[in-house]
């Protein structure tokens, strides 16, 4: 039996689907099976994937059971029978060494249960786009949590995880379209996460992608802020009402709740606390949540940056 299930939920994956499937065929580690779940495609997706599975890629295709994305992901994790799961979207590309390096990392680091990769954004034609500030992922667990306070610390299509850990954390759940964020908020207080330093995923940006649709009307940002505030006490050590004010840049002295939260997150270990609050990832999130007139906090963050 394979060790990895590649879970791929798709709704109308053309014209990018064949490129994604070819990237799976090119993996240097072939110890995987593909679970492809079609959610009602009408653009030739099923005809294309039938050319690949199971003749060129081991696995199965689920049809006739369309589900909302978050429920589809949860169901795919539930019915997978392997130790590990790897996420893919129908329009992205996994570079050849991705699965091998992620598997090796989790085998060497049993304390870590979820690992992502660095990524590059590509346009609809596959051309690599200029690197944006948000398109960087921290590699250490504490920095991942710090980054999560304001930015997503993972490229969702790049994550590779221990299936039992995700189930124990509560699996994917509502609300859409922030099911990945909600998973991290539940997962990271219980299990350790990481990102590899290598670029192993190409993330496609195009107008019909799920993320592009979710951002219309600011729906994604509003739901993300609500989810973050709800889980803030457990993951960031910050009361929900304080976190809401921080995220809206309305707290009069942002450094106070952020430093208290970091102290709690560090398990009251001075060395870990110091490493946490002087990290560029913590300081970046802190600055993003600081009100324009909160000069004391801004000065403090600058001092921490220089130390």
Secondary structure, DSSP 8 states (H G I E B T S, - for coil): --SEEEEEEESS-TTTHHHHHHHHHT-S---EEEEEEESS--SSHHHHHTTTBTTTB-EEEE-S----HHHHHHHHHHH--SSEEEE--TT-EE-TTHHHHHHHHHHH-TTEEEEEEEEEEE-TT--B----TTS----SHHHHHHHHTTS--S-GGG-EEEHHHHHHHT-S-SSTT-HHHHHHHHHTTTSEEEEEEEEEEEEE--TTSHHHHHHGGGHHHHHHHHHHHHHHHHHTS--HHHHHHHHTT--S-HHHHHHHHHHHHTTT-HHHHHHHHTSHHHHHHHHHTS-TT-HHHHHHHHHHHH-
